[in-house]
Amino acid sequence: MSDTRHLLVVAHTGRKDSLLAGVQVCRQLIGAGLVPVVSADERADLLAEAPDLAPLHLLGLDVATTELELVIVLGGDGTILRAAELARGCDAPLLGVNLGHVGFLAEAEREDLTATVSRALARDYTVEERLALSVRVKHGDEVIWESWALNDASVEKDSRERSIEVAIEVDGRPLSTFGCDGIVMSTPTGSTAYSFSAGGPVVWPTVEALLMVPLSAHALFARPLVVGPESALAVELLERSVGRGVLWCDGRRTFELPSGARVIVRKSPVPVRLARFSMGPFTDRLVNKFALPVAGWRGPTGDDRP
């Protein structure tokens, strides 16, 4: 068995700061005796910026996904979602370094980059598993598309002018029908993403649950729903719908929905693994990422102390 270590570096090379961070990480890995692994579309950008990085291993050509030990991600949450797509199906965790705005999924910040890579090389991290979604589209009895999502799967109208008519379903039973701009089906991880902006609840990532949040629904009952991890959520694009629908998974993978299509969402048997340096309270992450005001808090005392 080979002792060679393979670390994938994923950077938003369309942004200068992320490209330079990618160069820095690759140089640090090379200095430690490793050959960095990169995707084909990023290698050209990295080598154009820093020709001294050659050679770099190509993911899928020189190194298989299953051979990866860790994925170092440089960018915002969108880059982390892209990295999760690249590493899907392997055990390598994602270690995010935030170069974006909020960076909810990231574990480190830009100023800690050298120390972050050093800890990655020392395997000084723990792994947290996050619930993912299994997404299936059926038309009649035929499965016409399948995918997955870490944050959310959303059924949306494909044009601004017309809403879509949908039926929502939980565990094989109809709950309501209405016109709307769409429906977001989310994981707890995605509860601070699209679902959050649509008025859904924030769900702690340690909670195993699925969320369903209507978008601008024309209905008396169109509240966000939270169901157990073994439940199945479904959205049917009704035949009477004038507007056409489109399905998005994590805002990256898309499929046009024919009239009468049903989108079924369940918990995926394959979680997404995140590398963590500290398993601190999620409350603190919320406060830090959203810059929430906590001035005046004096803390718990007596019997209410954690």
HELIX and SHEET records of a PDB file:
HELIX    1   1 LYS A   16  GLY A   31  1                                  16    
HELIX    2   2 ALA A   40  GLU A   49  1                                  10    
HELIX    3   3 PRO A   51  LEU A   53  5                                   3    
HELIX    4   4 THR A   65  GLU A   67  5                                   3    
HELIX    5   5 ASP A   77  LEU A   86  1                                  10    
HELIX    6   6 ARG A  110  ASP A  112  5                                   3    
HELIX    7   7 LEU A  113  LEU A  121  1                                   9    
HELIX    8   8 THR A  189  THR A  192  5                                   4    
HELIX    9   9 TYR A  194  SER A  197  1                                   4    
HELIX   10  10 PHE A  282  PHE A  290  1                                   9    
HELIX   11  11 GLY A  302  ASP A  304  5                                   3    
SHEET    1   A 4 LEU A   7  ALA A  11  0                                        
SHEET    2   A 4 LEU A  70  GLY A  75  1                                        
SHEET    3   A 4 LEU A  94  ASN A  98  1                                        
SHEET    4   A 4 ALA A 108  GLU A 109  1                                        
SHEET    1   B 2 VAL A  37  VAL A  38  0                                        
SHEET    2   B 2 HIS A  57  LEU A  58  1                                        
SHEET    1   C 2 THR A 126  ARG A 130  0                                        
SHEET    2   C 2 VAL A 272  ARG A 276 -1                                        
SHEET    1   D 6 GLU A 142  ALA A 149  0                                        
SHEET    2   D 6 LEU A 133  HIS A 139 -1                                        
SHEET    3   D 6 ARG A 262  LYS A 267 -1                                        
SHEET    4   D 6 LEU A 233  LEU A 237 -1                                        
SHEET    5   D 6 ILE A 164  VAL A 170 -1                                        
SHEET    6   D 6 ARG A 173  CYS A 180 -1                                        
SHEET    1   E 6 LEU A 225  VAL A 227  0                                        
SHEET    2   E 6 LEU A 210  LEU A 215 -1                                        
SHEET    3   E 6 GLY A 182  SER A 186 -1                                        
SHEET    4   E 6 ASP A 152  LYS A 157 -1                                        
SHEET    5   E 6 GLY A 245  CYS A 249 -1                                        
SHEET    6   E 6 ARG A 253  LEU A 257 -1                                        
END                                                                             
